[in-house]
Amino acid sequence: MYAKKAFFGLPNNALHASHYINIMNQTRDRDALEEAFELLVAKNDLNNWKNYLIVASQLYPINDAKLIARATKAAELFPLDDNIKSLYRNIIIGPDAIAKAAAFSNAAQKLFSEADYTNAAVNFEKAIQQNPLEYSYYENASTANYLIGNLDKAIEQIDVVINDMNPLNGKCEYIKALIYIKLGDPIGACPLLKTAIDSGQTQAEPTFNQYCNQ
């Protein structure tokens, strides 16, 4: 096959790699994909990793240990790439669970908008159970629990985002600061509010000015 010869002859050629992956996708040739893997990712090229995961996610069964390990490696190599993040979630969690989580989250958002924070928290937590890799579910669950006074759980949930998943947008620090203030510790909230502001969370500024500029 010309595409295979071209790829193995010049595996660092982006066009050859892309063309060969496309052929393997059309032929559903998992053995060929496995054979090509090491050369595809040898240079840690983003497109090669992305194209590999796209095809492999359709050829390998859910919970395949080898594919999970490779998706995890890609996520570590390209932590800021949204396509890699999405592929990683689909491989680790599976599309069915992701869809169920989104349905729970949508129901929770509706309940939240109706000020039914107790049931909103329950549904956000169900979303977390289905898809524990989506940081917004933890943020939203934490906010709902904060609003109903379930502060220990709110801190536990927001700490998952801060310690393990921090999206660097300042929202998780802002939420934790509000919890600290409700717990009667505005001084402890100040570093969190400063981080939130520095990360672009401008809604934290009035709270910072109220409690920390004295």
C-alpha positions in Angstrom: 0.0 0.0 0.0 1.4 3.4 -1.1 0.2 5.3 2.0 1.9 2.8 4.4 5.2 2.8 2.5 5.2 6.6 2.4 4.5 6.8 6.1 7.1 4.3 7.2 9.6 5.8 4.7 9.1 9.4 6.1 7.1 9.1 9.3 7.9 12.7 10.3 6.1 14.0 7.2 2.8 15.4 8.5 1.0 14.8 5.2 2.1 11.2 5.1 1.0 10.6 8.7 -2.4 12.3 8.2 -3.0 10.3 5.0 -2.1 7.0 6.5 -4.3 7.6 9.6 -7.2 8.4 7.4 -6.7 5.2 5.5 -6.6 3.2 8.7 -9.7 4.9 9.8 -11.5 4.0 6.6 -10.3 0.4 6.7 -10.9 0.1 10.5 -7.4 -1.5 10.7 -6.6 -1.6 14.4 -3.5 -3.7 13.9 -2.1 -1.2 11.5 -2.8 1.6 13.9 -1.1 -0.2 16.6 1.9 -0.9 14.4 2.2 2.8 13.5 1.6 4.2 17.0 5.2 4.6 18.2 6.3 6.4 15.0 3.2 8.6 15.0 3.9 10.0 18.4 7.7 9.8 18.5 8.0 13.6 18.1 5.0 14.4 20.3 3.3 16.2 17.4 -0.1 17.5 18.5 -1.9 16.6 15.3 -0.6 13.1 15.2 -1.7 12.5 18.8 -5.1 14.0 18.1 -5.6 12.0 15.0 -4.5 8.8 16.6 -6.9 9.3 19.5 -9.8 10.1 17.2 -9.3 6.9 15.3 -8.3 4.7 18.3 -11.3 5.8 20.3 -13.5 4.3 17.6 -11.5 1.0 17.3 -10.8 0.2 20.9 -13.4 -0.9 23.5 -14.4 1.4 26.3 -12.1 1.0 29.3 -9.3 -0.4 27.2 -6.2 0.0 29.5 -3.7 0.7 26.8 -5.9 3.4 25.2 -6.6 5.0 28.6 -2.9 5.1 29.3 -2.2 6.8 25.9 -5.0 9.3 26.3 -3.7 10.2 29.7 -0.2 10.7 28.2 -1.7 13.0 25.6 -3.5 15.0 28.2 -0.3 15.4 30.1 1.6 16.5 27.0 -1.1 19.0 25.8 -3.0 20.2 28.9 -4.3 23.3 27.3 -5.6 21.8 24.0 -9.4 21.6 24.1 -9.5 18.8 21.5 -7.2 16.6 23.5 -9.2 17.3 26.6 -12.4 16.3 24.9 -10.9 13.1 23.5 -9.4 12.3 26.9 -12.8 12.6 28.5 -14.5 10.5 25.9 -12.0 7.7 26.3 -11.8 7.8 30.1 -15.5 8.4 30.8 -17.2 7.2 27.6 -19.8 9.1 25.5 -22.8 7.6 27.3 -21.7 8.8 30.7 -20.8 12.2 29.4 -24.3 12.5 27.9 -26.0 11.4 31.1 -23.8 13.9 33.1 -24.8 16.7 30.7 -28.5 15.8 31.2 -28.2 16.0 35.0 -26.3 19.3 34.7 -29.0 20.8 32.5 -31.7 19.7 35.0 -29.6 21.2 37.8 -29.2 24.5 36.0 -32.9 24.8 35.6 -33.5 24.0 39.3 -30.8 26.6 40.2 -32.4 29.3 38.1 -35.6 28.5 40.1 -33.7 29.0 43.4 -34.2 25.3 44.2 -30.6 25.0 45.4 -31.1 21.8 47.3 -32.2 19.8 44.3 -29.8 21.6 42.1 -26.9 20.4 44.3 -28.3 16.8 44.1 -28.4 16.9 40.3 -24.9 18.5 40.0 -23.6 15.8 42.2 -25.2 13.2 40.0 -23.5 14.8 37.0 -20.2 14.5 38.9 -20.8 10.8 39.5 -21.2 10.3 35.8 -18.4 12.6 34.7 -15.9 13.3 37.4 -13.5 15.1 35.0 -15.7 18.2 34.3 -14.6 20.9 36.7 -17.8 23.1 36.2 -19.9 20.4 37.8 -17.9 20.7 41.0 -18.0 24.5 40.9 -21.8 24.5 40.4 -22.4 21.8 43.1 -20.2 23.8 45.5 -22.1 27.0 44.8 -25.4 25.3 45.3 -24.2 23.8 48.6 -22.8 27.2 49.7 -26.2 28.8 49.1 -28.0 26.2 51.3 -25.4 26.4 54.0 -23.8 23.0 53.4 -20.4 24.6 53.7 -18.2 21.5 54.5 -19.4 19.8 51.4 -19.1 23.1 49.4 -15.4 23.4 50.4 -14.8 19.7 49.7 -16.1 20.1 46.2 -14.4 23.3 45.3 -11.1 22.0 46.7 -11.2 19.2 44.0 -11.2 22.0 41.4 -8.5 24.0 43.1 -6.2 21.1 43.9 -6.7 18.8 41.0 -8.4 20.5 38.0 -7.7 24.3 38.3 -8.8 25.9 35.0 -6.9 29.1 35.9 -9.9 31.3 35.4 -10.2 32.4 39.1 -13.8 31.2 39.6 -12.9 28.3 41.9 -10.9 30.6 44.2 -13.7 33.1 44.2 -16.2 30.5 45.2 -13.9 29.3 48.0 -13.4 32.9 49.2 -17.2 33.3 49.5 -17.4 30.1 51.6 -14.6 31.4 53.9 -16.5 34.7 54.4 -19.7 32.8 55.2 -17.7 30.8 57.7 -16.5 34.0 59.3 -13.0 34.0 58.0 -12.7 37.0 55.6 -8.9 37.3 56.2 -8.5 33.7 54.9 -10.6 34.7 51.9 -8.3 37.6 50.9 -5.5 35.6 49.2 -8.2 33.6 47.3 -9.9 36.8 46.2 -6.5 38.2 45.0 -5.8 35.1 43.0 -9.4 35.3 41.5 -8.9 38.9 40.4 -5.4 38.2 39.0 -7.0 35.4 37.0 -9.6 37.7 35.4 -12.5 37.1 37.8 -13.5 40.8 38.0 -16.6 40.1 40.1 -14.3 39.3 43.0 -13.1 42.9 43.1 -16.0 44.4 45.1 -15.7 41.6 47.7 -11.9 42.1 47.9 -12.4 45.9 48.4 -15.0 45.3 51.1 -13.0 42.8 53.2 -9.3 43.1 52.3 -8.7 46.8 51.6 -8.9 48.0 55.2 
